[in-house]
């Protein structure tokens, strides 16, 4: 997997906590941030799916039948 270098800014308390946890676990800070983002993105995916389901249940969005999707593919 390709790696991309980023420069981020964190509040001091958050940066200090990251440093403490990285030392205690013996992991790189970048690895902890990547893991945290992965968990958070999974959480957001769930929230987005829940919102889409609510809209579907309220009739606020259209559904495309699977047959149409498969035809397009």
Backbone as CSV, one residue per row, in Angstrom:
resi,resn,N_x,N_y,N_z,CA_x,CA_y,CA_z,C_x,C_y,C_z
1,UNK,0.841,-1.172,0.000,0.000,0.000,0.000,0.892,1.242,0.000
2,UNK,0.542,2.199,-0.826,1.299,3.442,-0.900,1.094,4.252,0.375
3,UNK,2.092,5.006,0.728,2.048,5.838,1.929,2.172,7.290,1.504
4,UNK,1.383,8.134,2.131,1.454,9.560,1.846,1.771,10.299,3.134
5,UNK,2.761,11.154,3.078,3.178,11.925,4.250,2.267,13.140,4.394
6,UNK,1.776,13.359,5.628,0.926,14.507,5.928,1.520,15.293,7.083
7,UNK,1.230,16.551,7.107,1.627,17.402,8.222,0.337,17.856,8.903
8,UNK,0.151,17.478,10.178,-1.080,17.830,10.871,-0.790,18.698,12.082
9,UNK,-1.810,19.392,12.536,-1.715,20.210,13.732,-2.752,19.713,14.724
10,UNK,-2.323,19.472,15.967,-3.208,18.995,17.017,-3.150,19.938,18.211
11,UNK,-4.233,19.954,18.967,-4.197,20.698,20.222,-3.131,20.063,21.104
12,UNK,-2.497,20.862,21.935,-1.372,20.394,22.736,-1.727,19.185,23.602
13,UNK,-2.885,19.222,24.257,-3.281,18.106,25.118,-3.440,16.809,24.323
14,UNK,-4.018,16.910,23.158,-4.210,15.735,22.309,-2.862,15.197,21.828
15,UNK,-1.972,16.091,21.455,-0.639,15.677,21.002,0.132,15.000,22.138
16,UNK,0.012,15.519,23.352,0.692,14.921,24.505,0.118,13.544,24.828
17,UNK,-1.200,13.415,24.727,-1.824,12.112,24.978,-1.380,11.100,23.925
18,UNK,-1.325,11.523,22.679,-0.851,10.656,21.603,0.571,10.192,21.890
19,UNK,1.408,11.111,22.316,2.808,10.786,22.641,2.887,9.766,23.776
20,UNK,2.106,9.976,24.837,2.113,9.050,25.977,1.652,7.652,25.567
21,UNK,0.570,7.599,24.821,0.026,6.301,24.418,0.991,5.584,23.478
22,UNK,1.579,6.318,22.541,2.541,5.714,21.611,3.717,5.104,22.369
23,UNK,4.218,5.825,23.365,5.342,5.304,24.157,4.929,4.068,24.935
24,UNK,3.753,4.126,25.562,3.300,3.002,26.383,3.071,1.747,25.540
25,UNK,2.515,1.915,24.360,2.231,0.770,23.494,3.413,0.384,22.608
26,UNK,4.419,1.259,22.540,5.573,0.985,21.686,5.218,1.051,20.211
27,UNK,4.288,1.928,19.873,3.873,2.095,18.473,4.206,3.496,17.993
28,UNK,4.325,3.623,16.696,4.552,4.942,16.113,3.266,5.753,16.201
29,UNK,3.426,7.049,16.376,2.257,7.937,16.438,1.456,7.870,15.144
30,UNK,2.142,7.801,14.035,1.437,7.749,12.747,0.576,6.495,12.647
31,UNK,1.058,5.392,13.195,0.282,4.140,13.164,-0.966,4.270,14.035
32,UNK,-0.829,4.888,15.207,-1.990,5.090,16.076,-3.019,6.011,15.422
33,UNK,-2.548,7.054,14.776,-3.461,7.982,14.092,-4.183,7.249,12.960
34,UNK,-3.454,6.433,12.207,-4.075,5.681,11.111,-5.141,4.726,11.650
35,UNK,-4.841,4.032,12.751,-5.820,3.123,13.354,-7.055,3.898,13.834
36,UNK,-6.816,5.033,14.480,-7.924,5.841,14.988,-8.805,6.340,13.844
37,UNK,-8.197,6.773,12.769,-8.969,7.239,11.614,-9.761,6.106,10.981
38,UNK,-9.172,4.920,10.915,-9.887,3.763,10.367,-11.132,3.472,11.192
39,UNK,-10.990,3.448,12.511,-12.151,3.223,13.379,-13.187,4.324,13.199
40,UNK,-12.736,5.562,13.130,-13.661,6.691,13.005,-14.384,6.667,11.665
41,UNK,-13.684,6.333,10.599,-14.323,6.253,9.282,-15.358,5.131,9.247
42,UNK,-15.066,4.014,9.929,-16.059,2.944,10.029,-17.309,3.444,10.746
43,UNK,-17.105,4.204,11.811,-18.226,4.792,12.556,-19.030,5.727,11.645
44,UNK,-18.343,6.572,10.895,-19.024,7.498,9.996,-19.785,6.765,8.903
45,UNK,-19.219,5.680,8.380,-19.921,4.877,7.385,-21.250,4.376,7.943
46,UNK,-21.229,3.949,9.199,-22.453,3.477,9.850,-23.463,4.613,9.983
47,UNK,-23.003,5.787,10.406,-23.901,6.936,10.559,-24.511,7.333,9.212
48,UNK,-23.712,7.330,8.168,-24.208,7.677,6.831,-25.255,6.656,6.388
49,UNK,-24.979,5.378,6.613,-25.932,4.333,6.237,-27.241,4.500,7.005
50,UNK,-27.154,4.834,8.288,-28.363,5.045,9.090,-29.178,6.223,8.555
51,UNK,-28.496,7.297,8.189,-29.196,8.474,7.651,-29.858,8.147,6.313
52,UNK,-29.160,7.400,5.474,-29.739,7.003,4.188,-30.958,6.119,4.391
53,UNK,-30.887,5.211,5.369,-32.018,4.336,5.657,-33.218,5.148,6.146
54,UNK,-32.970,6.147,6.996,-34.053,7.015,7.472,-34.732,7.726,6.299
55,UNK,-33.929,8.255,5.381,-34.482,8.937,4.209,-35.286,7.973,3.347
56,UNK,-34.792,6.761,3.210,-35.491,5.755,2.426,-36.838,5.416,3.070
57,UNK,-36.822,5.232,4.386,-38.052,4.903,5.108,-39.083,6.028,5.030
58,UNK,-38.601,7.272,4.959,-39.496,8.430,4.867,-39.921,8.700,3.426
59,UNK,-39.374,7.955,2.490,-39.692,8.161,1.086,-39.016,9.380,0.495
60,UNK,-37.937,9.817,1.098,-37.219,11.014,0.649,-36.131,10.708,-0.372
61,UNK,-35.982,9.451,-0.724,-34.957,9.071,-1.691,-35.494,7.941,-2.562
62,UNK,-34.953,7.822,-3.738,-35.390,6.784,-4.662,-34.481,5.570,-4.568
63,UNK,-35.037,4.432,-4.913,-34.279,3.186,-4.937,-34.148,2.756,-6.386
64,UNK,-32.969,2.335,-6.755,-32.739,1.804,-8.100,-32.731,0.288,-7.980
65,UNK,-33.631,-0.379,-8.687,-33.671,-1.846,-8.613,-32.339,-2.466,-9.046
66,UNK,-31.979,-3.552,-8.403,-30.714,-4.226,-8.692,-30.596,-4.599,-10.163
67,UNK,-31.721,-4.988,-10.765,-31.692,-5.376,-12.173,-31.179,-4.236,-13.046
68,UNK,-31.605,-3.010,-12.744,-31.138,-1.842,-13.520,-29.638,-1.625,-13.315
69,UNK,-29.192,-1.765,-12.095,-27.777,-1.582,-11.803,-26.958,-2.614,-12.563
70,UNK,-27.398,-3.863,-12.522,-26.655,-4.939,-13.199,-26.642,-4.734,-14.709
71,UNK,-27.728,-4.196,-15.258,-27.765,-3.912,-16.700,-26.691,-2.904,-17.068
72,UNK,-26.564,-1.861,-16.250,-25.590,-0.803,-16.506,-24.160,-1.312,-16.415
73,UNK,-23.958,-2.301,-15.563,-22.601,-2.848,-15.401,-22.247,-3.698,-16.601
